[in-house]
Amino acid sequence: MVEHTRTLDLKIAFAIGLGTMIAAGIFSLSGTAVAAIGSSAVIAFVIAAIVAGITAAGYSEFASIYSENGGGYLFSSRTFENDTLVYAIGAMLFLGYTGTTAFYLATMDEWFFRFVLPEPLHVLPHGTTGVLAALLLGTLNARGTEESGTFQLLVTGAKVAVLFAFIGGALSFRGPSTAVGTFATNFSTDLVGIVTIAALAFITFFGFSAIAASAGEIIEPKRTVPRAIAASIITVTVLYALVIVAMVNSPVPAEVIAREGETAMGRVAAGFLGPIGRSLIVAGAIFSMVSASNASILAASGIGSLMGRQGQAPRPFSRIHPQYNTPFWSVATATGTIVLLIVTFIMLFPVEGGILPFQVTVPAPIVGSLTLTELGLTTLTGFATLNLLLPLSVVNLALIYSRRRYPDIKRGFRVPGVPVVPVVGILANLALIYNLPLKGVVVGVFLVGVLLVAYLAWGGAPAVDELFEQVVEPQPATTEGTGGGSDAEESEGDRYQVLVAVARPDRAARYIKLADTLGKLQHDDPHIRVLNVTQIPEQTPSEAVRETAEGRVTRIQELLSEQQLEADYTVEGHICQNIAFDILQTAREGDVDQILMGYPEEHTDVAETIEYKTPCGVMFVRGFTDETDTSVVNVGAGGGPHHKALLPMVEQLGRNGAELHVISVDPNGGGGRAESADATVAGLSDTPEVQVHNVQAPTVAEGLVETAASNGGILVIGATRTRRLRRWVFGSTPDRVIDLADGAGVPVIVYAGARGVQGPIEDYLYPIYRSLTGRQRTEASADGSSMEAD
């Protein structure tokens, strides 16, 4: 197996933490903090940094043990055995990351409305630009566009430069000695205010978790992660203190700073540096919030993906998009949650105004009831911070428990003073929670409670690693002179891989030959992975079927050893409760390029599941004998995604010398619908010659099979798009083709391409579309053509 390559060094890891921390917190909370407690805002930020640092130390120790992506959710799942507790941590971190992103983008929205959007556009609801930015970032992340390490380093450098320009402007405006004197005379003794600001400011330091969450990509994580976390927290604390000094020395009156709130720093920059300085700060603030939001979306989607893999979120959350190589459903859910939070806190229930003409009151524990007409950015900050502080408290507890439960585990970094230091971290986190805005806490507790009840009602699902077991690892045939003798490790990597799922051992040889023949269309030396899955009945221990699974693999190897196969192949055996899941998961994890398996005879649900959810192209074959002859290829005319997906393979066969026949059937008996052959012929334009057969038959299936039998060779058709709604009534064209081909001795390949997210939607809408347009299409194709086999 190809070993994962770590690419992030210390400076990149440091930039990730620093860049994530320099975001909305410093650009929005600094004005609020100075307006409330003056120079004591520095104390508040230092308190927040110390609390974050204690938990960051715990993160560093765990990251030195589990050098993988996942952060606090991963650490909790590896420490505690209580699934409900682990789920609660995952759910809160997911809400914390999405809430943090919503806070960043809502703050960016305020800056847009204050400094960027022209006056006529101020009629838009507040939060509009935040929602648009969330959708844009979600789309980019779903498509695999993310900051590289070098880009993150450049971005962070630009952020720091902007802040130094702001700080330098203050020192130049007042003079260093005057600035220090003014700062020294503006401290507040409001302890409650200081702790309250510290609670709100904590969200600005949570960027340290981005370093731990990326531990799987960091070089020497056991050394690099602790150093990067410590360096980033110290650096940010110093920068925040200098920014507070600059804000205190602002020429803008305190009452104006209080009124400006989240955008006060832009107003102050204008006082120091004029319009150019203000533009610089505005650009830096918006860019910082967007880039930090991007990192938080990645973190949230990573949590969702891991929860899906461990059975604590819907299974699709863990699936990797076949084209973009991203956890698409997890990214989409994170993006949707961010949009919902912005709409709720900023659009529907802001502090002032809102687009709803009425009040909404909900029951709330302790306080009796809660009016949602005044939520706003501060409440959103409290909501996000709550869902970060509670999991961090559990991580501190997990550190104590881990030391006792796993005393001998190797730890690259050890937090000093355990259990005292983690206990202090827990108490500090709880103290900050006590000083968060009440509405944010109530909303956060309510949503976590709803998610917890939903999880308990659902019961979760088995973890991916628990669903199937590899009882026989991939191994080549043991006989000399066969093509299966190359090492399995050398078969992976960049080579073209075909996964051959075999239920009946006697068919393995012919499937390998066919897979090798078709695989060589894409690569000179493809690797064939032969997989046999033995199903485990529910409530049955795996040991009960292990011997059966091993025996099947042995039987396959014995039969293959009797063949003179030139293909490079390995054979492996799994046991699983769900055969389709096993095949799909093996294909996903192995980065398989093609799946080949028999057309369903009894268990049609297995093939249908694979057809709908395949991460790559899948070929369902039927009727192939020991000798694989692809010198003559018949393909049914048609259209649709599956039909288009098979044309490159047919075209490559034609370029390699195969004789190609396109069969266009006019179903005069009503068994199907006519389709033009033009699109199919156009898709085979690079082949030397294509013969088109316009035939009439009672059904499309009869026309395809009869013509293919007359021409000789194999028949290739696309999987149906209408199976979901039609299979219970009278079956599909591929089903009828298979039945007829068995009697005519025609080998058939039914091809299904990877459909992506839009596939299931099209499957349901397409039959309606065909029904509505049926008459027009029939009249337009009266010149004689074939029904789309797809």
QUITACOR-V368551 format. One record per helix or strand. SS is the DSSP state (A for helix, B for strand). FROM is the first residue (numbers start at 1). TO is the last residue. Records with the same first field share a line. If there is no record, write none. Layout:
SS: FROM-TO + FROM-TO
//
This chain:
B: 8-8 + 38-38 + 187-187 + 218-218 + 361-364 + 368-371 + 468-475 + 497-501 + 527-535 + 568-576 + 594-598 + 617-622 + 632-636 + 659-671 + 690-699 + 714-718 + 748-752
A: 10-21 + 24-37 + 41-65 + 71-79 + 83-116 + 119-123 + 128-142 + 149-174 + 176-184 + 191-205 + 208-213 + 215-217 + 221-248 + 254-309 + 315-318 + 328-348 + 376-405 + 420-434 + 438-458 + 464-467 + 483-485 + 488-491 + 505-519 + 543-561 + 579-589 + 604-613 + 640-655 + 678-683 + 700-711 + 723-726 + 733-744 + 759-780
//
